[in-house]
Amino acid sequence: MNDVDSVADVVAMACLLVGAFLCLTAGLGLVRFPDVLSRMHAGTKPQTAGVLLIMVGAAIRLTGASVTWMLLLVALFQLVTAPVSAHMVSRIAYRRRHVRRDLLLVDELGLVPDQAGAPRGDEPADGDARTGR
């Protein structure tokens, strides 16, 4: 075994371990954080970085064009889908008032007049389970 292989092994192992740790912290954040917006942040930021590091570590150790392209596609889909889905879930949670507003530093959406038909903070949402309508 030459020096290049051992360096590649160490770099791949470091990427895999750091990526696994980031994915673990994302899972813990989903369990421990108090509201939807914090949970969406925990579910996307470290998890996406963790999966990308795992893909880099796997790409270093695995050889072959088909494996590299598959890992690249997985990383690309992760980068495209995770932030978009978290944004949509957070948007729905905000509109349905499942957000702890006391944790928001600035509520920019609460200052904007209702342009898209979404309920503001002072009026009930249509079909809201808490109001019974």
C-alpha positions in Angstrom: 0.0 0.0 0.0 1.5 3.3 -1.0 1.3 6.7 0.6 -1.3 8.0 -1.8 -3.8 5.3 -0.9 -3.3 5.8 2.8 -3.8 9.6 2.5 -7.0 8.9 0.4 -8.2 6.5 3.1 -7.7 9.0 5.8 -9.4 11.8 3.9 -12.3 9.5 3.0 -12.6 8.3 6.6 -12.6 11.9 7.8 -15.3 12.9 5.3 -17.5 9.9 6.3 -17.1 10.5 10.0 -17.8 14.3 9.8 -20.7 13.6 7.5 -22.2 11.0 9.8 -21.8 13.4 12.7 -23.6 16.2 10.9 -26.5 13.8 10.0 -26.7 12.8 13.6 -26.9 16.4 14.8 -29.6 17.0 12.2 -31.6 14.1 13.6 -31.1 15.4 17.2 -32.1 18.9 16.1 -35.4 17.5 14.7 -36.1 16.0 18.1 -34.9 18.7 20.4 -35.8 22.1 18.8 -39.0 23.7 19.9 -40.7 24.9 16.8 -41.2 24.1 13.1 -38.8 26.7 11.7 -36.0 25.6 14.0 -36.6 22.0 13.1 -36.6 22.7 9.4 -33.3 24.5 9.7 -31.8 21.5 11.6 -33.3 19.1 9.1 -31.7 20.8 6.1 -28.5 22.6 6.9 -26.4 20.0 8.7 -28.2 17.1 7.0 -27.4 18.3 3.5 -23.8 19.1 4.4 -23.5 15.7 6.0 -24.9 13.8 3.0 -22.6 15.7 0.7 -19.5 14.8 2.9 -20.6 11.2 2.9 -20.9 11.3 -0.9 -17.4 12.9 -1.2 -15.9 10.2 1.1 -17.6 7.4 -0.9 -16.4 9.0 -4.2 -12.8 9.0 -2.9 -12.9 5.3 -2.0 -15.1 3.9 -4.7 -13.9 3.7 -8.3 -15.7 3.6 -11.6 -17.5 6.1 -13.7 -21.0 4.6 -13.0 -20.4 5.0 -9.2 -19.1 8.5 -9.5 -22.1 9.6 -11.6 -24.5 7.9 -9.2 -23.0 9.7 -6.3 -23.0 13.0 -8.2 -26.7 12.6 -8.9 -27.5 11.8 -5.3 -25.7 14.9 -4.2 -27.4 17.0 -6.8 -30.9 15.8 -5.9 -30.1 16.4 -2.2 -29.0 20.0 -2.9 -32.1 20.6 -5.0 -34.9 18.9 -3.0 -34.0 19.4 0.7 -34.0 23.3 0.8 -37.1 23.5 -1.4 -39.1 21.0 0.7 -38.0 22.7 4.0 -39.1 26.1 2.6 -42.5 24.7 1.6 -43.1 23.0 5.0 -42.0 26.2 6.8 -44.2 28.3 4.7 -47.3 26.2 5.3 -46.5 26.1 9.1 -46.2 29.9 9.2 -49.5 30.3 7.3 -51.3 27.9 9.6 -49.8 29.6 12.6 -47.8 26.6 13.9 -44.8 28.9 14.5 -43.8 30.2 17.9 -43.8 33.9 17.1 -42.0 34.8 20.3 -38.9 33.0 18.9 -38.8 35.2 15.7 -36.5 38.1 15.8 -38.1 39.8 12.8 -41.4 38.7 11.4 -41.2 40.1 7.9 -44.2 38.2 6.6 -46.4 39.6 9.4 -45.6 43.2 8.3 -46.6 42.6 4.7 -50.3 43.1 3.7 -52.1 40.0 2.7 -51.4 39.7 -1.0 -51.5 35.9 -1.6 -54.7 35.1 0.4 -52.7 33.9 3.4 -54.2 34.7 6.8 -52.4 37.3 8.8 -51.5 36.8 12.5 -54.7 38.6 13.7 -57.3 36.7 11.7 -58.2 33.0 11.7 -57.3 30.8 8.8 -60.0 29.2 6.7 -60.5 25.6 7.8 -58.4 26.0 10.9 -58.9 23.1 13.2 -58.6 25.4 16.3 -61.5 27.6 15.3 -63.7 24.7 14.1 -64.4 26.3 10.7 
